[in-house]
Amino acid sequence: MSNFSKTKAHVHVATAGNVSDGTISFNTPVLSALKGASMVVQRAGVVVAWDGVIAVAGNIVTVDNTGSVDWAAADVLIITTL
């Protein structure tokens, strides 16, 4: 599980392990529950039309690669919390 910095955004480069797991969870530093999150996926600097699922439970954000357009190893995931 990765940790967010004190800002409301987190940048993560997907690994082959993330791709095979199909999910990535991030721990946020907020004291109360998050209201939501959004994510942008970039591949070689171009935004990808990722359509997976983002789940928020307390201060944990989990992104799931179940959509028809997946992230791949070395893609840059930019998660912003609300």
Contacts in CASP RR format, 6 or more apart in sequence:
PFRMAT RR
TARGET T0000
AUTHOR 0000-0000-0000
METHOD contacts of the structure
MODEL  1
MSNFSKTKAHVHVATAGNVSDGTISFNTPVLSALKGASMVVQRAGVVVAW
DGVIAVAGNIVTVDNTGSVDWAAADVLIITTL
1 25 0 8 1.000
1 26 0 8 1.000
1 27 0 8 1.000
1 60 0 8 1.000
2 10 0 8 1.000
2 12 0 8 1.000
2 24 0 8 1.000
2 25 0 8 1.000
2 26 0 8 1.000
2 27 0 8 1.000
3 26 0 8 1.000
3 27 0 8 1.000
3 29 0 8 1.000
4 10 0 8 1.000
4 26 0 8 1.000
4 27 0 8 1.000
4 28 0 8 1.000
4 29 0 8 1.000
4 79 0 8 1.000
4 81 0 8 1.000
5 29 0 8 1.000
6 29 0 8 1.000
8 80 0 8 1.000
8 81 0 8 1.000
8 82 0 8 1.000
9 78 0 8 1.000
9 79 0 8 1.000
9 80 0 8 1.000
9 81 0 8 1.000
10 26 0 8 1.000
10 78 0 8 1.000
10 79 0 8 1.000
10 80 0 8 1.000
11 76 0 8 1.000
11 77 0 8 1.000
11 78 0 8 1.000
11 79 0 8 1.000
12 24 0 8 1.000
12 26 0 8 1.000
12 76 0 8 1.000
12 77 0 8 1.000
12 79 0 8 1.000
13 74 0 8 1.000
13 75 0 8 1.000
13 76 0 8 1.000
13 77 0 8 1.000
14 24 0 8 1.000
14 71 0 8 1.000
14 72 0 8 1.000
14 73 0 8 1.000
14 74 0 8 1.000
14 75 0 8 1.000
14 76 0 8 1.000
14 77 0 8 1.000
15 73 0 8 1.000
16 73 0 8 1.000
17 73 0 8 1.000
18 24 0 8 1.000
18 65 0 8 1.000
18 71 0 8 1.000
18 73 0 8 1.000
19 65 0 8 1.000
19 70 0 8 1.000
19 71 0 8 1.000
19 72 0 8 1.000
19 73 0 8 1.000
22 64 0 8 1.000
22 65 0 8 1.000
22 66 0 8 1.000
23 62 0 8 1.000
23 63 0 8 1.000
23 64 0 8 1.000
23 65 0 8 1.000
24 62 0 8 1.000
24 63 0 8 1.000
24 77 0 8 1.000
25 60 0 8 1.000
25 61 0 8 1.000
25 62 0 8 1.000
26 60 0 8 1.000
26 61 0 8 1.000
26 62 0 8 1.000
26 63 0 8 1.000
26 79 0 8 1.000
27 59 0 8 1.000
27 60 0 8 1.000
28 34 0 8 1.000
28 59 0 8 1.000
28 60 0 8 1.000
28 61 0 8 1.000
28 81 0 8 1.000
29 59 0 8 1.000
30 59 0 8 1.000
30 81 0 8 1.000
31 59 0 8 1.000
33 56 0 8 1.000
33 58 0 8 1.000
33 59 0 8 1.000
34 56 0 8 1.000
34 58 0 8 1.000
34 59 0 8 1.000
34 61 0 8 1.000
34 81 0 8 1.000
34 82 0 8 1.000
35 56 0 8 1.000
35 82 0 8 1.000
36 54 0 8 1.000
36 56 0 8 1.000
36 61 0 8 1.000
36 81 0 8 1.000
36 82 0 8 1.000
37 54 0 8 1.000
37 56 0 8 1.000
37 61 0 8 1.000
37 79 0 8 1.000
37 80 0 8 1.000
37 81 0 8 1.000
37 82 0 8 1.000
38 54 0 8 1.000
38 79 0 8 1.000
38 80 0 8 1.000
38 82 0 8 1.000
39 50 0 8 1.000
39 54 0 8 1.000
39 63 0 8 1.000
39 77 0 8 1.000
39 78 0 8 1.000
39 79 0 8 1.000
39 80 0 8 1.000
40 47 0 8 1.000
40 50 0 8 1.000
40 77 0 8 1.000
40 78 0 8 1.000
41 47 0 8 1.000
41 48 0 8 1.000
41 50 0 8 1.000
41 71 0 8 1.000
41 75 0 8 1.000
41 76 0 8 1.000
41 77 0 8 1.000
41 78 0 8 1.000
42 48 0 8 1.000
42 75 0 8 1.000
42 76 0 8 1.000
42 78 0 8 1.000
43 72 0 8 1.000
43 74 0 8 1.000
43 75 0 8 1.000
43 76 0 8 1.000
45 76 0 8 1.000
48 69 0 8 1.000
48 71 0 8 1.000
48 75 0 8 1.000
49 69 0 8 1.000
50 67 0 8 1.000
50 69 0 8 1.000
50 70 0 8 1.000
50 71 0 8 1.000
51 67 0 8 1.000
51 68 0 8 1.000
51 69 0 8 1.000
52 63 0 8 1.000
52 64 0 8 1.000
52 65 0 8 1.000
52 66 0 8 1.000
52 67 0 8 1.000
52 69 0 8 1.000
52 70 0 8 1.000
53 63 0 8 1.000
53 64 0 8 1.000
53 66 0 8 1.000
53 67 0 8 1.000
54 61 0 8 1.000
54 62 0 8 1.000
54 63 0 8 1.000
54 64 0 8 1.000
54 79 0 8 1.000
55 61 0 8 1.000
55 62 0 8 1.000
55 63 0 8 1.000
55 64 0 8 1.000
56 62 0 8 1.000
56 81 0 8 1.000
61 79 0 8 1.000
61 81 0 8 1.000
63 77 0 8 1.000
63 79 0 8 1.000
65 71 0 8 1.000
71 77 0 8 1.000
END
